[in-house]
Amino acid sequence: MANREDFHTMPGHLIRRAHQISIAIFMEECADHNVTPVQYACLSEIARQPGVDATRLASAVAFDRSTLGNVLERLEGKGWVDRRPSPDDRRVKLLHITQAGEQLLDAIEPAVVATQKRLLKPLSAADRKLFMRLVSELVEGNNDVSRAPMGRVDGD
């Protein structure tokens, strides 16, 4: 039998576990709001960039377009997002947060902050800063190999 590296110590496995833990904490902290992390990310970006189209939103949240369509249907169904035709191209729908969506973001903010604090709690303050710097470098340095590369949506 070959000497194989223990997968438990591999970065990919540890990142996957950290993601699982992050989702679990988010769902626990935000349970009263009936929103998923992806829905929260989309809603936050739509609030930040009113009138964004789905293609640019997908890039901003690093999510593939086909899955994003399902997320947007749920957000619209919950009354948190409106889709309106673009005045320039009626085939393109522009996304706007509703008053109910704004109220949700205001209500959920303390739970989202608590999620981030709980996730990083095992680290010292200095290690939290270091972790954030390193994980940001890792994500940015590998963005181009993602199935859904992230881009920022900052009005042209």
N, C-alpha and C positions, 0 to 999 in steps of 0.2 A: 504494500500500500504506500502510495506517495505521501510525502510530507505536504499536507495542505494547510493553508492558513485558516485559522478559525474564523468563520464568517462573523461571529459575534464582535470581533475587533475591527471589522472592515468599516470604512467611513460610510459607504452606501447603506449598510445595515443600520448603523447608528443614526444616520440622517432619517431613514425610514421610521425608526422607533421614535425619534424626536418629533417627527410629523404626527405619528399616531397619538403621542402624548399631548401635543399641542391641540389637536382636534378634540380629544377627550376633554381637556380642560375648557376649551371654548364652549363645547356643547353643554358642559355642566354649568359654567358661569352664566351662559346666555339662555338657559333652558326656558325661562319665562317669556322669551321673545320669539320663539319659533322661527329662528333664522340660522342658516348654516354659515360656516366661514366664507365659502365662495359667494353666497348671496350677500353677505356683509361687505365683502371686498367690492363687488359690483355696485352695490348701492352707494357705498362711500365714494367710489370713483365717479358715478353718475352725479352725485351731489357736488363733487369737486369740479366737474366739467359738464355743466348742463348742455344738452343738445349733442352729446357725443353719439356717434353711430356705433353699431355693434362691432364692426371691424376694429375700430380704434379702441373700443372698450376691451375687446379680447386681447389686444396687444398690451394695454395698460395693466391688466390683471393677470397676464400670462396664462390665458386659458384658450383652448381651441374653440373655434367658432361653432361647431356643431353642438358641443356640450353647453356652450354659453347660451345658445338659443333656448334650451330647456330651462336654464336658470332664469332667463329673462321672462319666459312664460310664467314661471312661478312668482317672480317679483310683481309682474303685472296682475296676475290672478289675486295676489294678496293686497292689491291696491297701493303698492309702494312705488311703482314706476308707470309712466305713460309712454307709449310709443306714438310719435307723430311723424307724418310724412315730411321729408325735407322739401323746402320751397324750391330748391335747385334741382332735385331729382326725386320724383314722387315714389320711385322704387325703394329709396333709402329711408329707413325709419330712424328718427332722432329720439334719443332717450332722455327723459326728464323725470326727476324725482317728484313725487307727489307730496302734499302736506303730510299725509300719513307716513310716508317714507322718511321725511324729515323728522317727524315725531319719534319714529322708531330709532333713528340714528342718535337722537338726543337721549332717549331712554336707555339705549344699549351701551352708550359710551362708558359708564362706570364698570360694566361687566367686561367689556373688551380690555380696558386698562387692567382690571383685576386678572384677566387671563394672561396678559403679558407678564405681569409681576409674578404670578404663580409659576409660569413656565421658567422664568429665569431665577427664581428664588434660591435654588441650590448653589448658585454662583455668588461669589463676592461681588461688590460693586465694581471693582477693577476688572474682574473676570467677565462681568456682563458687558462692559465696554469692549474688551478684547474679543469676546465671542461675537458680538454684533459686527465688529470690524472684519473679523475673519470670515464669518458666514456671508457677509455682504460681498467680500472679495471672491469667495468661492462661487456664489451665484452669478455675479457679474462676469467672472472669468469664464464661466461655462454656459452663459446665456445662449450663445449661438448654437449649441447642440441640443437645446430643449425642443420638444415637439411643439411648444407654444412659447417662443421667445418673448421676453417682456420688453415693451417699449413704453416710454412715458407719453401720456396725453397731456400736452400743455398748449392748447390752442396755437394755431399757426401765426 
